Amino acid sequence: MSDGDLMEGVAAESASLAGHLGLGKLIYLYDDNRVTLSAATDITFTEDRAARFAAYGWHIETVADGNDLAAIAQALTAAREETRRPSLILVRTHLGYGSPHKQDSFEAHGSPLGVDEVRLTKDHLGWPTEPPFDIPDAARAHFREAMTRGAQAEAEWNARFATYAGKFPDLARELRQILSGEPAAGWDADLPRFAADAKGMATRVASGKVMNAIAPRLPALVGGSADLDPSTHTVLKELGAFEPPGLERADTQGSEGGGWTYAGRNLHFGVREHAMGAILNGIAAHGGAIPYGATFMVFSDYMRPPMRLAALMGLHVIYVFTHDSVALGEDGATHQPVEQLAGLRSVPRLVVLRPADANETVCAWRVAVATRDRPVALVLTRQDVPTLDRARFAAAEGLARGAYVLLDPPGGDPEMILIASGSEVGLIVAAGERLTAQGHRIRLVSFPSWELFDAQPREYRDAVLPPALHTRLAVEAGVSQGWHRYVGERGDVLALDRFGASAPGGVVMRELGFTVENVCARALALRGVSPEVAGG
Amino acid sequence: MSDGDLMEGVAAESASLAGHLGLGKLIYLYDDNRVTLSAATDITFTEDRAARFAAYGWHIETVADGNDLAAIAQALTAAREETRRPSLILVRTHLGYGSPHKQDSFEAHGSPLGVDEVRLTKDHLGWPTEPPFDIPDAARAHFREAMTRGAQAEAEWNARFATYAGKFPDLARELRQILSGEPAAGWDADLPRFAADAKGMATRVASGKVMNAIAPRLPALVGGSADLDPSTHTVLKELGAFEPPGLERADTQGSEGGGWTYAGRNLHFGVREHAMGAILNGIAAHGGAIPYGATFMVFSDYMRPPMRLAALMGLHVIYVFTHDSVALGEDGATHQPVEQLAGLRSVPRLVVLRPADANETVCAWRVAVATRDRPVALVLTRQDVPTLDRARFAAAEGLARGAYVLLDPPGGDPEMILIASGSEVGLIVAAGERLTAQGHRIRLVSFPSWELFDAQPREYRDAVLPPALHTRLAVEAGVSQGWHRYVGERGDVLALDRFGASAPGGVVMRELGFTVENVCARALALRGVSPEVAGG
């Protein structure tokens, strides 16, 4: 850990939680050099770091001289022996140690010392200046011992595991299965199906039902929310809270049944979205678990840095973002996501899924569990959306291809395409009915994921959005950014390039233009537009 | 402050900095009710809050009973009397106080008590149950006293200010000017002009020169970076560091000259981007300053929530984001922004400016200072870019319109348009020269800001991007998202829909396709494409 690591908020959130959880295996070696990139810490960072971490419930060790290897070893031993609290070891060091002109200077942080100062430093430390990269034989031999030790440790582990597998073949198979990262065959046997229902249900509610249906056959699934379980519907019921065992806590309200132990599969992150994102990455990188984290869609902004790292590292992390549009209503513009969907889609490799109804939500979870080489974000509604009658509309499994034809006019040959994602699919379905009644030939496309659609072969994409059919209207309660690529220059986008407002969700949607009337009007207007390139 | 406020990382960053700076006017009243939305704090948040804030250097007061008004008043008095440290007052309260079934329960956090429980609560508190909204006359009279007190205070202030203005008319005029939020006439008199130069300079360097040129005539300009001054070039030289006066600090390296006082115009945020964004909002909302904050472009992800609030609230905040593409080189994919430009552009009302050279950077600062009703983000290069010869190319002032024709073929009538922002403008200029030498008729468009261009009248937009001219290539070292709107379905985008890589900047750009050869090839390929709508 560096000074910067201790200053960043994500580290403060994580350290508070680690102290609460009593994570005794965690040890921070803090490189306490009192210099950052631009200055000494005296200009920005003069808090009592040891006292802060003690307040978090950490065990503290101090090493006065970072070159005193015996003192460091002693502190590490003490930290290892402390099994019920994480440990912070403050090690006083000197940046650019031994450099006559740059030691303890911020100029040694981001810039090389330079040829001359390197020579002076070697002189000062009594080190030969030639050859420039010199590794003494004793050092080489010392480091190479690690190879022997590592090979021995691996052989010992393999022998112990073979013995274990001989005695407990089923448990060994399960452990191998979980560590492989691949869900066991049949993990999806209990995925629900939802009956058609005009009133329907919120996709967050459908998601909660899916999670609890699959959790028993998918022991790797662990996770939780940033203090929003009752709203995100992400509790795994009766599967316990991940909390330090054996502690007496005065008030256990809010726990979900199943007890408080380190075997609990529900993680309680507190109001700490950024730490949540980072912790999910750590779990996924370790292996043996498929971690998920939940919060309101607008708060995804708090955890963009770890989401980016998950995408960059190809980690299998699942995000559950609920309350996904201005339709959440009264909480108002601060809580209403508008640009977050575009922001998530902009991250390379991150798969964003915005299912239209309960059955698309089932399929979205199937994709989220099966997509092992990258993170997946599920974008879900607060409000009820109709559960579509799949006898009339195409099967929800089309979600896996990113976009699919939900309905075509009888005999085909549509004159225009209405496109939507998530809760706006219900809107284009209603608009489609009205336009059909007026004698128009309408294709409806459900478009839950740009990334999955872009990965389809050209033939499939052209079948869903035929190149010759220019009359296309996309409807989404978020910023329009990026939709023009799919509707083309002769199409239109009914979107929301402004912030929301505080009123009941239905009122907000109506006032901002998300009505059947407006969808129909915008669609019909397209039929009269001359085909020219817009200036912007 | 709530439990959630104390858990969030941004509050931890801010509190550490407030303690360091000795902000004695700052008082937190902490509503210590031990219940969050989903549970008791026992499940997530058991740190010693008072000890943590003491470690930050805060003064601590505790009130055992939140209904004890005298104790609260006493604690507030003590907090006000402490002028050299911020104060935390922990006030023990009970959520849903007086409710027989919901007091101290998380169910009282986000949901209404309901009609029955409200009646029971009123009964329990000895309050009349009818009428449902009852304000006793004594309470009304007490609150209305605030109107009289406020009117008196305003009258007293106005009288004092009138006396002051009589004695010191120049100072009074300056104060009024600064508080109006409008820069004084002539603030831009010393804006530099940069001579044409093929080697050129990084736009971050040009920005630093602009800032130091305008600072003397623009006393409202205050700000700093999240520990990156030497890299972002955002120091106001010799204008002092905002630091508590009278303190002996052992190590003042990194300060910029001008002393350490509360009059210092350079703010040192430490490695705390999120707090920086939030603090800028506070300064802007207070008025009397035009605050700026700087960091590397990729770290803008850490401060999206406060940037969103600045846009929502219409605050005049200036962000300086440097190291704006994969061309930053060796720091690699973790530090190379790719999706950040699209992410910033997705925020409603936020103006994003990516100037192409030193003189566009001058104009970008002019727009940033003059745009008073919303935040502005300047997106700047680490690497040198050519300073264009404005005798040959159109004037850099075109930046203010978002996009402008940099160069047209002799006699006009271009056959294709090459479009770019920032450092890629130099690339299309070079490609344009090559294509022109091959006999093609090329229009070059510099496109530093989508928001400013979209706000132009249709005639201007059509003049820059003529609707009939379909052969358009946009070039930008970031994700392509959103560019299709400007190039149309018969155009193309040379962008970067993947993460970067670690190598010298020139090598990264070349390997990822940002070469004159590739720009020319992609542009020429467009000339043979048949006009049909792409499936995606």
Contacts between the chains, C-beta under 8 A, distances in Angstrom:
chain1	res1	chain2	res2	distance
A	3	B	271	7.1
A	4	B	227	6.9
A	4	B	271	3.7
A	7	B	13	6.7
A	7	B	16	6.9
A	7	B	270	4.9
A	7	B	271	4.3
A	7	B	272	5.4
A	8	B	9	7.2
A	8	B	13	7.2
A	8	B	271	5.9
A	8	B	272	6.9
A	8	B	302	7.9
A	9	B	8	7.2
A	9	B	9	2.2
A	9	B	10	5.4
A	9	B	11	7.8
A	9	B	12	5.3
A	9	B	13	4.6
A	9	B	272	7.0
A	9	B	274	5.3
A	9	B	275	7.1
A	10	B	9	5.3
A	11	B	9	7.8
A	12	B	9	5.3
A	12	B	12	3.7
A	12	B	13	7.2
A	13	B	7	6.7
A	13	B	8	7.2
A	13	B	9	4.6
A	13	B	12	7.2
A	16	B	7	6.9
A	16	B	45	7.1
A	16	B	47	5.1
A	17	B	44	7.0
A	19	B	46	7.9
A	19	B	47	6.0
A	20	B	44	6.3
A	20	B	45	6.6
A	20	B	46	5.0
A	20	B	47	6.7
A	34	B	251	7.2
A	35	B	253	8.0
A	36	B	227	5.0
A	36	B	270	7.4
A	36	B	271	6.5
A	37	B	227	5.3
A	37	B	228	6.2
A	37	B	230	7.0
A	37	B	231	7.3
A	38	B	225	7.2
A	38	B	227	5.0
A	38	B	228	6.2
A	38	B	229	4.6
A	38	B	230	5.6
A	38	B	254	5.3
A	38	B	268	7.8
A	39	B	227	7.4
A	39	B	229	7.8
A	39	B	253	6.2
A	39	B	254	2.3
A	39	B	255	6.9
A	39	B	268	6.7
A	40	B	250	7.9
A	40	B	251	3.7
A	40	B	252	7.2
A	40	B	253	5.1
A	40	B	254	5.9
A	42	B	249	4.4
A	42	B	250	6.0
A	42	B	251	4.6
A	42	B	252	6.8
A	43	B	241	6.7
A	43	B	243	6.9
A	43	B	249	7.5
A	43	B	252	7.3
A	43	B	254	5.6
A	43	B	255	6.4
A	43	B	268	4.9
A	44	B	17	7.0
A	44	B	20	6.3
A	44	B	227	7.1
A	44	B	268	4.9
A	44	B	269	7.0
A	44	B	270	3.4
A	45	B	16	7.1
A	45	B	20	6.6
A	45	B	270	5.4
A	46	B	19	7.9
A	46	B	20	5.0
A	46	B	57	7.1
A	47	B	16	5.2
A	47	B	19	6.0
A	47	B	20	6.7
A	47	B	55	5.6
A	47	B	56	4.8
A	47	B	57	6.2
A	48	B	55	4.4
A	48	B	56	8.0
A	48	B	57	7.7
A	49	B	55	7.5
A	51	B	51	6.7
A	51	B	54	7.0
A	51	B	55	3.7
A	52	B	52	5.6
A	52	B	55	4.0
A	52	B	56	7.1
A	54	B	51	7.0
A	54	B	55	7.9
A	55	B	47	5.6
A	55	B	48	4.4
A	55	B	49	7.6
A	55	B	51	3.7
A	55	B	52	4.0
A	55	B	54	7.9
A	55	B	55	6.0
A	56	B	47	4.8
A	56	B	52	7.1
A	57	B	46	7.1
A	57	B	47	6.2
A	57	B	48	7.7
A	104	B	251	7.8
A	105	B	253	6.5
A	106	B	230	7.8
A	106	B	253	6.2
A	106	B	254	5.4
A	110	B	230	7.3
A	110	B	231	7.2
A	225	B	38	7.2
A	227	B	4	6.9
A	227	B	36	5.0
A	227	B	37	5.3
A	227	B	38	5.0
A	227	B	39	7.4
A	227	B	44	7.1
A	228	B	37	6.2
A	228	B	38	6.2
A	229	B	38	4.6
A	229	B	39	7.9
A	230	B	37	7.0
A	230	B	38	5.6
A	230	B	106	7.8
A	230	B	110	7.3
A	231	B	37	7.4
A	231	B	110	7.1
A	241	B	43	6.7
A	243	B	43	6.8
A	249	B	42	4.4
A	249	B	43	7.6
A	250	B	40	7.9
A	250	B	42	6.0
A	251	B	34	7.2
A	251	B	40	3.7
A	251	B	42	4.6
A	251	B	104	7.9
A	252	B	40	7.3
A	252	B	42	6.8
A	252	B	43	7.3
A	253	B	39	6.2
A	253	B	40	5.1
A	253	B	105	6.5
A	253	B	106	6.2
A	254	B	38	5.3
A	254	B	39	2.3
A	254	B	40	5.9
A	254	B	43	5.6
A	254	B	106	5.4
A	255	B	39	6.9
A	255	B	43	6.4
A	268	B	38	7.8
A	268	B	39	6.7
A	268	B	43	4.9
A	268	B	44	4.9
A	269	B	44	7.1
A	270	B	7	4.9
A	270	B	36	7.3
A	270	B	44	3.5
A	270	B	45	5.4
A	271	B	3	7.1
A	271	B	4	3.7
A	271	B	7	4.2
A	271	B	8	5.8
A	271	B	36	6.5
A	272	B	7	5.4
A	272	B	8	6.9
A	272	B	9	7.0
A	274	B	9	5.3
A	275	B	9	7.1
A	301	B	304	4.1
A	301	B	305	5.0
A	301	B	308	6.4
A	302	B	8	7.9
A	302	B	304	7.8
A	302	B	305	5.9
A	304	B	301	4.1
A	304	B	302	7.8
A	304	B	304	6.0
A	304	B	343	7.7
A	305	B	299	8.0
A	305	B	301	4.9
A	305	B	302	5.9
A	308	B	301	6.4
A	308	B	339	7.7
A	309	B	334	7.4
A	311	B	499	7.6
A	312	B	333	5.8
A	312	B	334	7.0
A	312	B	499	5.3
A	333	B	312	5.8
A	334	B	309	7.4
A	334	B	312	6.9
A	338	B	348	6.4
A	339	B	308	7.7
A	339	B	346	3.9
A	339	B	347	5.2
A	339	B	348	6.6
A	342	B	342	7.3
A	342	B	343	7.9
A	342	B	346	4.1
A	342	B	481	7.2
A	343	B	304	7.7
A	343	B	342	7.8
A	343	B	343	4.8
A	343	B	346	5.4
A	345	B	481	6.7
A	346	B	339	3.9
A	346	B	342	4.1
A	346	B	343	5.4
A	346	B	346	7.2
A	346	B	479	5.4
A	346	B	481	5.1
A	347	B	339	5.2
A	348	B	338	6.3
A	348	B	339	6.6
A	348	B	479	6.8
A	348	B	497	6.0
A	348	B	498	5.2
A	348	B	499	5.5
A	349	B	498	7.9
A	349	B	499	7.5
A	450	B	536	8.0
A	453	B	536	5.9
A	454	B	536	5.7
A	458	B	535	6.5
A	461	B	535	3.4
A	461	B	536	4.9
A	462	B	535	4.3
A	464	B	535	7.0
A	465	B	533	7.5
A	465	B	535	4.8
A	465	B	536	6.7
A	466	B	535	7.8
A	467	B	532	4.3
A	467	B	533	4.6
A	467	B	534	6.7
A	467	B	535	6.3
A	468	B	532	6.9
A	468	B	533	7.3
A	469	B	533	7.5
A	470	B	533	5.7
A	479	B	346	5.4
A	479	B	348	6.8
A	481	B	342	7.2
A	481	B	345	6.7
A	481	B	346	5.1
A	481	B	481	6.5
A	481	B	482	4.6
A	482	B	481	4.6
A	482	B	482	5.4
A	482	B	484	7.8
A	484	B	482	7.8
A	484	B	484	5.3
A	484	B	485	3.9
A	485	B	484	3.9
A	485	B	485	7.8
A	485	B	534	7.8
A	485	B	536	6.6
A	486	B	536	5.8
A	488	B	489	4.5
A	488	B	533	4.2
A	488	B	534	7.4
A	489	B	488	4.5
A	489	B	489	5.3
A	490	B	533	7.5
A	497	B	348	6.0
A	498	B	348	5.2
A	498	B	349	7.9
A	499	B	311	7.6
A	499	B	312	5.3
A	499	B	348	5.5
A	499	B	349	7.6
A	532	B	467	4.3
A	532	B	468	6.8
A	533	B	465	7.4
A	533	B	467	4.7
A	533	B	468	7.3
A	533	B	469	7.4
A	533	B	470	5.6
A	533	B	488	4.2
A	533	B	490	7.5
A	534	B	467	6.7
A	534	B	485	7.7
A	534	B	488	7.4
A	535	B	458	6.6
A	535	B	461	3.4
A	535	B	462	4.3
A	535	B	464	7.0
A	535	B	465	4.7
A	535	B	466	7.8
A	535	B	467	6.2
A	536	B	453	5.9
A	536	B	454	5.7
A	536	B	461	4.8
A	536	B	465	6.7
A	536	B	485	6.8
A	536	B	486	6.0
